[in-house]
Amino acid sequence: MSDAALPSVAEVRAAAEAVKAALDRHLAAVESRNGDEDPAVYAAFNELAAAAEEYDELLYDRYDEVTPFEIPTPEDGVPYTGPAEPTAFSVLIRRDYAVVEPPRLIAQAERVAAHDREAELVHDGGTAGALGVLFGEYEPDEIASRYKEFGLEEGDSTLWIAASEEVAEPGEWLGSPFGHTDPQDVLHRFDVSSVFDEEADDFDDEETDGTGGIGGQATAPGLTPA
């Protein structure tokens, strides 16, 4: 990695502070948990895992060092304990993108704003303003299928289908859309990541070498992979 692409010292320190804060939140959630399967503990655990992973990556990129600990992820995942016949469900989607061509992204937003009176592109709003215009004009699925036109690069994505006993009341979860999902209520999960392609390539190489090995896509056990 070139010096220009290295994360800054400030970025590494910020990631370290995020881990410390996540540790505090996790401990607080554990200390005040309501039962053995408190969703707040699961949420704090996932936040801590994400913060630790981010810090570990930045630390390695900047200093070629790693942390001495790892947030464990059981190979068996979280077993489904929700209703056998759910009467309602939620679809939770995360798609990551990198803005690799900011001028292209902004130009696309300017075209939309020029033909749509309701689409307002704030002057000097940069890519943040452009994203607001584009996602106001296009459905997320259309952007996912045309991401290169908008100067974007795909990252990982995941889709969860979470069961529930009843449909939420209007406005009930708007204050925290993703904060009330218990991992044990996830019926199916579909993950897409380039890491699966790398694992498949490694497996092909091992087969060629005659050394054996296992490759494939990792999803939460018991759930249906994409």
C-alpha positions as CSV (number, residue, x, y, z in Angstrom):
1,M,0.0,0.0,0.0
2,S,1.3,3.4,-0.9
3,D,1.8,6.2,1.7
4,A,-1.0,8.2,0.0
5,A,-3.4,5.3,0.6
6,L,-2.4,4.7,4.2
7,P,-5.0,5.6,6.9
8,S,-3.9,8.6,8.9
9,V,-2.7,8.5,12.5
10,A,-5.9,10.4,13.5
11,E,-8.0,7.8,11.8
12,V,-6.3,5.0,13.7
13,R,-6.7,6.8,17.0
14,A,-10.4,7.6,16.2
15,A,-11.0,3.9,15.6
16,A,-9.3,3.0,18.9
17,E,-11.5,5.5,20.7
18,A,-14.5,3.9,19.0
19,V,-13.5,0.5,20.4
20,K,-13.2,1.9,23.9
21,A,-16.7,3.5,23.6
22,A,-18.1,0.2,22.2
23,L,-16.6,-1.7,25.1
24,D,-18.2,0.7,27.6
25,R,-21.6,0.3,25.8
26,H,-21.3,-3.5,25.8
27,L,-20.5,-3.6,29.5
28,A,-23.3,-1.3,30.3
29,A,-25.7,-3.5,28.3
30,V,-24.5,-6.6,30.0
31,E,-24.8,-5.1,33.5
32,S,-28.4,-3.9,32.8
33,R,-29.6,-6.8,30.6
34,N,-33.1,-8.0,30.8
35,G,-32.8,-11.8,30.7
36,D,-30.4,-14.1,28.9
37,E,-31.5,-13.0,25.4
38,D,-31.6,-9.3,25.7
39,P,-31.5,-7.7,22.2
40,A,-29.6,-4.7,23.6
41,V,-26.7,-7.1,24.5
42,Y,-26.7,-8.6,21.0
43,A,-26.7,-5.1,19.5
44,A,-23.8,-3.9,21.7
45,F,-21.9,-7.1,20.9
46,N,-22.3,-6.5,17.2
47,E,-21.2,-2.9,17.6
48,L,-18.2,-3.9,19.5
49,A,-17.3,-6.5,16.9
50,A,-17.6,-4.0,14.1
51,A,-15.5,-1.4,15.9
52,A,-12.8,-3.9,16.8
53,E,-12.6,-5.1,13.2
54,E,-12.4,-1.6,11.8
55,Y,-9.6,-0.7,14.3
56,D,-7.7,-3.9,13.5
57,E,-7.8,-3.2,9.8
58,L,-6.6,0.4,10.2
59,L,-3.9,-0.6,12.6
60,Y,-2.6,-3.2,10.2
61,D,-2.8,-0.9,7.2
62,R,-1.0,1.9,9.0
63,Y,1.5,0.1,11.2
64,D,1.5,-3.5,10.0
65,E,0.4,-4.6,13.4
66,V,-2.7,-6.5,14.7
67,T,-4.6,-6.6,18.0
68,P,-4.1,-9.5,20.4
69,F,-7.8,-10.3,20.7
70,E,-10.6,-11.3,18.4
71,I,-14.3,-11.0,18.9
72,P,-15.5,-14.6,18.5
73,T,-18.2,-15.5,16.1
74,P,-19.6,-19.0,16.7
75,E,-19.5,-21.2,13.6
76,D,-23.0,-22.4,14.4
77,G,-24.3,-18.8,14.5
78,V,-27.4,-17.7,16.4
79,P,-30.2,-20.4,16.3
80,Y,-33.6,-19.2,15.2
81,T,-36.1,-19.2,18.1
82,G,-38.8,-17.0,16.6
83,P,-42.4,-18.1,15.8
84,A,-42.8,-21.2,13.7
85,E,-45.7,-19.5,11.7
86,P,-44.8,-15.8,11.7
87,T,-47.7,-13.5,10.9
88,A,-45.4,-10.6,10.0
89,F,-41.8,-10.0,9.0
90,S,-39.3,-7.3,8.3
91,V,-36.7,-7.1,5.5
92,L,-33.5,-5.5,6.6
93,I,-31.0,-4.6,3.9
94,R,-27.5,-3.2,4.0
95,R,-25.5,-2.4,0.9
96,D,-22.0,-0.8,1.1
97,Y,-20.6,1.5,-1.7
98,A,-17.4,3.4,-2.2
99,V,-17.5,6.7,-4.0
100,V,-14.7,6.2,-6.5
101,E,-15.7,8.9,-9.0
102,P,-17.1,11.9,-7.2
103,P,-17.4,14.1,-10.3
104,R,-19.5,11.5,-12.1
105,L,-21.7,11.2,-9.0
106,I,-22.3,14.9,-8.8
107,A,-22.8,15.2,-12.6
108,Q,-25.6,12.6,-12.4
109,A,-27.3,14.5,-9.5
110,E,-27.0,17.7,-11.5
111,R,-28.8,16.1,-14.4
112,V,-31.6,15.0,-12.2
113,A,-31.9,18.4,-10.5
114,A,-32.1,20.1,-13.9
115,H,-35.2,18.2,-14.9
116,D,-37.0,17.7,-11.6
117,R,-38.2,20.8,-9.7
118,E,-38.5,18.8,-6.5
119,A,-34.9,17.6,-6.6
120,E,-32.7,20.3,-5.0
121,L,-29.0,20.0,-5.2
122,V,-27.4,22.4,-2.7
123,H,-24.6,24.5,-4.2
124,D,-21.3,23.1,-3.2
125,G,-23.1,20.2,-1.5
126,G,-20.6,17.8,-2.8
127,T,-21.2,14.1,-2.9
128,A,-23.3,14.2,0.3
129,G,-25.9,16.4,-1.5
130,A,-25.6,14.4,-4.7
131,L,-26.5,11.2,-2.8
132,G,-29.6,12.8,-1.4
133,V,-30.8,13.8,-4.9
134,L,-30.0,10.4,-6.5
135,F,-31.6,8.3,-3.7
136,G,-34.6,10.7,-3.9
137,E,-35.0,10.0,-7.6
138,Y,-34.1,6.3,-8.0
139,E,-35.1,3.2,-6.1
140,P,-32.2,1.5,-4.2
141,D,-32.5,-1.5,-6.4
142,E,-32.0,0.6,-9.5
143,I,-28.9,2.3,-8.0
144,A,-27.6,-1.2,-7.1
145,S,-28.0,-2.3,-10.8
146,R,-26.5,0.9,-12.2
147,Y,-23.9,1.8,-9.6
148,K,-21.1,2.2,-12.1
149,E,-23.1,5.0,-13.9
150,F,-23.1,6.9,-10.6
151,G,-19.3,6.6,-10.0
152,L,-19.8,4.0,-7.2
153,E,-18.1,0.7,-6.4
154,E,-19.9,-2.1,-4.7
155,G,-18.9,-3.4,-1.3
156,D,-20.5,-6.1,0.8
157,S,-24.2,-6.5,1.1
158,T,-26.6,-8.5,3.3
159,L,-30.4,-9.0,3.5
160,W,-32.1,-10.3,6.6
161,I,-35.7,-11.6,6.9
162,A,-36.7,-11.2,10.5
163,A,-40.0,-12.7,11.8
164,S,-42.3,-11.0,14.2
165,E,-45.6,-11.8,16.0
166,E,-47.4,-8.8,14.6
167,V,-47.0,-5.8,12.3
168,A,-45.5,-2.8,14.0
169,E,-47.7,0.2,14.7
170,P,-47.2,3.1,12.3
171,G,-44.2,5.1,13.4
172,E,-43.3,2.7,16.2
173,W,-39.7,2.0,15.1
174,L,-38.9,5.1,13.1
175,G,-36.7,6.5,15.9
176,S,-34.4,3.4,15.7
177,P,-35.2,1.4,12.5
178,F,-32.5,-1.3,13.0
179,G,-32.2,-1.3,16.8
180,H,-34.9,-3.8,17.7
181,T,-34.0,-6.8,15.7
182,D,-33.1,-9.9,17.7
183,P,-30.7,-12.1,15.8
184,Q,-32.7,-15.1,17.0
185,D,-35.7,-13.8,15.0
186,V,-33.8,-13.9,11.7
187,L,-35.5,-16.5,9.5
188,H,-33.2,-16.2,6.4
189,R,-30.0,-14.3,5.6
190,F,-28.4,-13.6,2.2
191,D,-24.8,-12.3,2.1
192,V,-22.8,-11.1,-0.9
193,S,-19.1,-10.4,-0.5
194,S,-16.0,-10.6,-2.6
195,V,-14.4,-12.6,0.2
196,F,-16.5,-15.6,-0.9
197,D,-15.0,-15.3,-4.4
198,E,-11.5,-15.3,-2.8
199,E,-12.4,-18.4,-0.8
200,A,-13.6,-20.1,-3.9
201,D,-10.4,-19.2,-5.7
202,D,-8.4,-20.6,-2.8
203,F,-10.4,-23.8,-2.9
204,D,-9.8,-24.2,-6.6
205,D,-6.1,-23.7,-6.1
206,E,-6.1,-26.3,-3.3
207,E,-7.9,-28.8,-5.5
208,T,-5.4,-28.2,-8.3
209,D,-2.5,-28.8,-5.8
210,G,-4.2,-31.9,-4.5
211,T,-4.0,-30.6,-0.9
212,G,-7.8,-30.5,-0.4
213,G,-9.6,-27.9,1.6
214,I,-13.0,-26.3,2.0
215,G,-14.3,-23.2,0.3
216,G,-17.7,-21.6,0.0
217,Q,-20.0,-18.8,1.1
218,A,-20.3,-18.1,4.8
219,T,-23.8,-17.4,6.1
220,A,-25.4,-17.8,9.5
221,P,-26.0,-21.6,9.9
222,G,-29.5,-22.8,9.6
223,L,-30.3,-19.9,7.3
224,T,-30.7,-19.9,3.5
225,P,-27.6,-18.6,1.6
226,A,-28.0,-16.5,-1.6
